[in-house]
Amino acid sequence: MWKRLKIDPFMQFFVKIVQFLYNIYAVLVFLALFLLIMPVVVVASFFGKMQGGNIIYALCRFWSRACFLLWGFRHKNIFEAPHDRSKQYIFVSNHISYMDIPVIFMSITRQRIRILGKHEMAKVPVFGFLYRNAVVMVNRDDAENRRRSIMQLRSVIRKGVSVFICPEGTFNMTGQPLKEFYNGAFRLAIETQTPVKPLLFLDTYDRMSYHQLLSLKPGINRAVYLEEVPVEGLTVKDTEALKQKVYDLMEAALIRYKASWIKRYV
């Protein structure tokens, strides 16, 4: 039997210091790039939610790419099925880390999208201004707010723009591949007859755990495009079946890729 190697206490301390300094560096890079794009965001906000939003999303893509480069991250898109960038989709993904947001911008390129996001983030000083102008916000605890958010998403889809929704609603802290999905994304897909495109974010949990903000680690970030799920001919009565179909597809793929947060592979 191999004995577990003992790490020298001094080396443990040294590694922690290096990790801390790296995270301070990463935060400074994040803030510096944010301040660089912020004046353009303010100008773009005067062009309205659609045209101004497109400019802000382009800026966010630049921000994400620059951060990844300076942080030592490498992004890779994996296409398990052909992806048609000319089509409109309801994109859905797992949600496991604060790093999911920049990975969205690294994964979905040359397509106009709007993200459904939690309203709490709009309260963050300065950053909240960008957030309010870029994201369709939702308060899942308020039924009327949820209804208004869905109406906004319908309006976005009517204008030919795809939407991005994390159907888990919040971080998956269950130790399972996924937590339970909300119905909203799937009902919206059926009502607007827009196909669902599932994405998997495999490495964001390893790059930054939800347990601790200063836990950033350089490395690869993989996004997996699964096959699209068509909704032609479905009615709202099929919402539950569609949700389960997408859930099963994503769960099986996360197990197949051995996602690191899964406590037990089934």
N, C-alpha and C positions, 0 to 999 in steps of 0.2 A: 504494500500500500504506500502510495505517495503521501508524505507528510506535508501539511499545509506550510507554505513558506512564510516565515516571519519577516515582516517588514520593519526595518530599523526605525525607531521612534523619530530620530532626526530626519530621516527621509520622508516619513509621513508628514512631519511639520513642514518640510521644504515643499512638498507637493501641494499642501493646503495653501501655503503662501503664494505659490505660482498660480494656482487656480483663482485665488482672490484677486491678484494683480491683473490676471487676464480678464476677469469679469469687470473690474473697474475700467480697464481699457475698452472693453466691449460697450459698456454703458456710455463712455465718453464719445466713442465713435457714433453710437446710436443718436445721442443728443446733438452732436455736431452736424450730422447729416440732416437731422430733423430741422434744426435752425436754418440750414442752408436752403431747404425746400419751402419753409414756412411762408416767406414773402410771396412766393408764386402761388401757394395755396390760397392765401388771402385774396390775391387778384382773381384767381380762378373762381372763387366763391361768388363773385359778382356776375358770372356768366350763367347762373342757374344750376339746378340740380343735375340736368342731363349733360349739357356741354361742359359746364364747370366740373362736374363729377368725372367726366372722361379725362380731363386734364389732371385732376387730382389722382386718379388711378394710375395714370402714366407716371406721375411723380412718385407714387408709392412703389411702383415696379423698379424705378431707378434707385430709390432708397433701399429697397430690399436687396437688389443686386450689389450695390456698393457695400452694404453691411456684410453680406455673405463673403464678398471678396476680402474685406479687411478683417473679418473674424476668422478666416481660414475655413469657411464652409464650402462644400462642393455639392451642388444640387444635381439630381438626376431624375428625369421623367422616364417611367417604364410604361410602355403601352402594351397591355395584354390583348387589346383589340384596337383596330384602327380608330382614330379620333378625327372627326370632321369639324375643323375649326370654323367652317362657314355656317354650321348649324347652331341653333339656340338650345340651351339645356337648363335644367335644374341640376346644378352641381351639388352633390352631397358628399361629406367626408366624415371620418372619425375626428374626435376632438380630445386631445390628450395633453396639450402643452401650450404655453404662451407663444411658442415658436410657430404654431399653426398659421398665424396671420401672415407673417412674411412669406411662408412657404406657399400660401395661396397665390401670392403675386409672382412667385418664381415658377409655379406650376402652370398657371393659366395665362398664356401669352397670346397676343394677337386676337383676343376675343374680348368684347365689352362685357363686363360683369358688374353686378352690385351684390354686396355682402349683407346678409342679415346678421346684425350684431346686438349684443346685450346693451341695454340703455345705460347701465352703470358706468361704462367706459366714457360716456360723454361728459361725466363729471370731473374727469382728470384735467387739471389746469393746463391750458395751452393745447395739449394734445387733443382735448375734447373738441376743440374747434374743427380740427381736421376730421375727426371721427364723425361729427354731426353732418359734415358736408360730403362725406364719402359713403356712409353706411346707412342702410335702412334699419332703424333701431326698433327693438321690441322689448317690452316688459312682460315676460311670460306669466307673471302673477296677476296681471290685469287683463281681463277678458276683452274690454273695449280697446285697450292698446294693441292687443294681438290682432283684433279685427282690422284696425287701421293699418297695421304693418302689412297684413296680407293684401289689403287694398293697394298699398303703395307698390308691393311686389307685382301685382297684376298689371299696374300701370307701367312698370319697368318692362315687363315681358311684352306688353302691347307695342312698346317702342323698339322691339327687336333686340333687347339686351338680356343676356343670361343672368341668372341669380345663383348665389352660392349660399347654402344653408348647412349648418351642422345640426342634424336632426337629434343628436343626443342632448342639445341645449346647453350643456356645460361639460366640464372636464369629466372624463370617465375615470373614476377612482375605485372601481369595483374589483380590479384584478382580472376581469374578464375581457375578451376581445372588444366588446362594445357594451354600452349601457342601453337601456330601453330608448327607443326612438319616439319622438313626438310625431303627430300626424301631419302637421302643417305643410311640410315640403311635398308630401305625396298627394295630399288633397289639392294643393296648388298645381302640381304637375297634371293631374287629371282634369281639373277645371279649365286649365289653359291649353291642354293637349300638348304639353311640352315634355319631351323625353327626359328621363333621369339619367345622369352620368355620375356613377360613384367613383370617388377618389379615395385612396388610402395614403395617409401620411405615416410612414413606417418608422422614422428616426427622430421625430421632433421630441419625443419623450426622453430620448438619450441625449439630445443636444441641450434641452432645458426641462428639467422635471417640474411638474406643478407643485411639488413640495416646497421648493425654494427658488426665489427669483435669481439669486446670484449662484446659479448652478450651470451656467453656460459652458459647453465643451465643444471644441472644433471637431469637424468630421463631416460625414456625408449626410445628405437629406434626400431620401428617395420618396417620390410621389408615384403611385401606381394608378394608371387609368384602367378601370375595369370596363367591361362591355356595357354599352348603354342599355337601359331598360325602357322599351317603348310603352306608350300609354294609349295608343290609338284604340278607340272603341270602349275604353274603360269609363265607368261612371263613379260618382262619389261613393257608391256602395262598395266599390272595389278598393277603397283607400287602405283598409287594413291589410288586404291581400298584397297590394303593391308594396306597402311598408315592410311586410314580412319577407317578401321576395328580395328586396334590396338589402335588408338586414342579413338574411341568410347568405347572400352573395358576398357581402363585405366581411362577415364573420369568418366564413370559410377561407377567404383569401388572407386575412390577418393571421389565422392559424397556420396556413400554408407557408407564409413568409416568416413565421416564428417571431411575431412582434414581441419586443422585450418586456412589455408591461404585463403580458399574460402570465398569470401565476401558475396555470396548469394547462398544458395543451390537451385538447380533447379530440 
